[in-house]
Amino acid sequence: MPRITPARAPITSPAAATLFELVLTQGPLSRVEATRRTGLSSAAVTKAFRPFIEAGYLEELASGERTGPGAGRPASPLAICPDREFFVGVKITGDDLIGVMTDLRTEVRSSRHHALAGHGVEHVVAAVAELVAELLNSGDYRERSHCLGVALSGDVDRESGTVRYSPFLGWRDVPLADLLEDATGLTVTLENDVKALTMAEQWFGDGVGASTFAVVTVGAGIGSGLVVNGGLVSGAHGVAGEIGHVPVSQAGPLCHCGGTGCVEAIASTQAIVDAARTTTGNPDLTIEQAVETARAGDERIGEIFGRAGHAIGLGLAALVNLFGPQKVVVSGEGVASFDLLETRLRAAFAAQAFGSAAHCDILLRPLPFEEWARGAAAVAVQSLFTP
Ligand SMILES: [Zn+2]
């Protein structure tokens, strides 16, 4: 496919990027309010906003339309023009693809699910391209769409667009961004899925207004995204926040990462299923059956979930003790069985959280997979104004 030259938001300086992000996530906002929040001079604010208005990314609302903070002066607030550009976000799991078409504010306009028939690189690239084409054709989006964000679990190098290691796909060192650019013609940004979800939460979810917070996901894998002083921590080597591989039991079990007694080795969906199969002697037991059996009062299966909750609680305590977030959002498909995890999770957390770090709010949020795809779209939006 011919590559489409991406429209770039007119970012000319880090200050312009900061201002644009401010209006994007917290607007509409008056120039006075933007000046107050950023500490920039009002002349600098006016100068930075002008190219965005000229390029159609921002518009001045009539003062009567104002809805944001900064009331009092009849200055026209600035608002995002959500239809200026559209974005595709795709989350890849081991079983399926979830895609969304969003506007500039990452409001979802349409979404699609496709089952993934295999894990071969060529197959996945073709399947993503097909999904993207379907989304672009689901409305009047094609002309104004240039960017695709893709999120998947594992060790993902955003800078080079490479999947360094994906346990669920069995991939190592796959230049996925380049392959998808060739297949779709869009500019592609890759990100680890938990980091993408964290970005969406930071901009539009529970993280709004919190300068330091974390998202922890529990399910097939256990991961976390960390925001410290307003910035997503990406790690010097692209790895950070791997709460799933915090060791919490020297007694084991062994983890697929090569470590021993990692949180993930005890509390991932597969770890719970494996333990439940061993306990019951039923090699075909599913996670749904394990949940059902535990809820029906089976103490042996209940104990497996309890141990998982305990391991997650210790991991959360380690996270909170290390960087002191205001809140931790716990999400992922594993929260569907949170009732079985919660007592031991909170007890382990309370026992190990150090001093005031224990005041951190642990919030439970069963976010659907669309939200992860939306996170991928948010990463694509962010790529627009990374100076
Ligand atoms: Zn591990």
Boltz pocket constraint, residues with backbone or C-beta under 6 A from the ligand:
constraints:
  - pocket:
      binder: B
      contacts: [[A, 244], [A, 245], [A, 255], [A, 256], [A, 257], [A, 258], [A, 259], [A, 260], [A, 262], [A, 264], [A, 265]]
      max_distance: 6.0
